[in-house]
Amino acid sequence: RRRFAFIATIAAGLGALCTALPSRAAGEVGESGATSGAVSYFDSAAVKDAFAKGAVLLDGAGRNYMVHASRREKAGEAEVHWRDTDVIYVLGGTATIVTGGEVVEGRAVEPGELRGREIRGGETRRLGAGDVLVVPNGVPHWFSAVDSPFTYYVVKVR
């Protein structure tokens, strides 16, 4: 079950990523004769360290995606990302997430990003190890309760 959920997460992230990439005919490469993008590798020590504090593994500089090693110790603020879709794969712990509904006391924290105190309405789900959740851009979401530590990968796709 856990292996299937992990594969589903990767497939969902890759599917979202591929739809955002320029299309090329089969076997075609970029203008330089090479495929674009460099491979990014993070050894287990770097990943473990990132999850210990909650950190960005791969930022979005020059890409339409980011990879976060996320860690929550408590409930957070409600969020809306106008550009990013979040593909979440839970590694450990449990949390309650509310999606949809309306952000209460929302405020812009940066362009395309809204935060608020909580969500009124919406759908509540309990997340645990092995679960996958895809939150499309523009959909409010809020970790309303967290059993610490709650660790999860987030692939953010633009």
N, C-alpha and C positions, 0 to 999 in steps of 0.2 A: 504494500500500500504506500509506504513512504517513498520507495523508488519510483512508483508511478506518479505520485504527486510532484516529485522533483523533476521528472521528465516532462510532466505537463507544464510546470513553471517555465522550464527552459524553452519548451515549444511555444508557449504563449508569448514570452519575451522575444524570442527570435521572430515569431510571426509578426508581432507589432513592429519590430525593428526592420524587417524586410519590406514591409509595406511602405516604410518611410524612406527607403533607400532608392536612388535612381535605378531604373530598370536597364538591363543590358541583355543582349542576346546570349544564348547559352555559349559558354566558352569565351566570351568577349572579355577583354581586360580594359583597364583604364588607358587614357591617352599615353601615359608614360610606358606602357607595356607591362606594368605590374598591377596587381590588385591593390586597392586602396586600404589604408589603415594598418596600424601596427598591432601585433598580438600583445595583449596585456596578461601578465602572469603574476599571481600573488601566492607565495608559498604558505603553507599551513600556519607558520608562526606569525606572518603578517596578518592573515585572516583572523587568527585567534586574538591578536592584539587589537584589531579593529573592532571585533565584537565585544571585547572587554570594556571599551569605552563608548562604542557606537560611533562609527566613522564612515566617511566616504571612501570607498575603495577606488573608484574610477570616476573622476569628475566629467562633466559634459563638455569640456573644452574641445572644440573642433568635432564634436560628435552630436548625434541626436539621442543619446542615451547616457545614463549614469548608473553606477552600481553602488548601493549603500549596504554596509554591514550595520544593521540597526539594532539598538538595544534600548528597551524602555524599562524603567524602574517604577513608573507610576503613570496615571492617566495624563493625557496631553491636552493640547488645545484642538479645537475643530480646525480643519484645513480644507482649502480648495486650491487646486493647482489648475489654472486655466490652460496651461500648455502641456503639462506632463500627465501621462497615464502611469499609474503605479501598479507594477506586477509584484505581488508580495508572496514570499514563500517562508512559512514559519518553521524555525528550527527548534525552538524550545520555549517552555512556559505557556501560559494561556492569557488571553486578553479578550475583552469585549469591545467590538467595533460597531459604530453606527455609521451607516452610509445613506446618502440621500438626505431628504429633509431640508431644513433651513438653518443656516449658521446664526447663532445668537450673538449679538454685539460684535459683528464682523468688522475687521479693519484690514486695510492693505498693509502688508509688511514689506513688500517689494513688488515690482511690476509682475503681474500675473499670479500673485500669491496672496491669499486671504487667510486670516486666522480669526478665531472667535472663541468665546467661553465654552460653548457646547453646541449641540444640534438639537433642534426641536423637530420631532417627527422622525422620519427615516426608518430604516430597517436595522435591527440589532442582530448581530451574529456573535457567537463565541468561537474564537480561533485557538487552535492548538497545534502542536508539532505535526508537520506534514501537510497542513492546510495551505491552499493556494487561493488568493483573492486578487482579482483584477479590478482596480478602481479607475474608470475612464476619466480623462481630463474633464474638469468642470463639475465633477460630482463631489459634494461635501463628504468628508469622512472624519471620524473622531474615535480615538482609543479612549473610551469612557471609563474603563477599569482594566487594570493590569495586575497579574500575579507575577511578581518579580522573580528573577529577571525574564523578560520576554525578548527573545532574539529572533531576528528575521532578516532575510535579504529583501531589498527593494530594488527592482530594475525600473528606473524612470525612463520612459520613452517619450520623445517629443515628436 
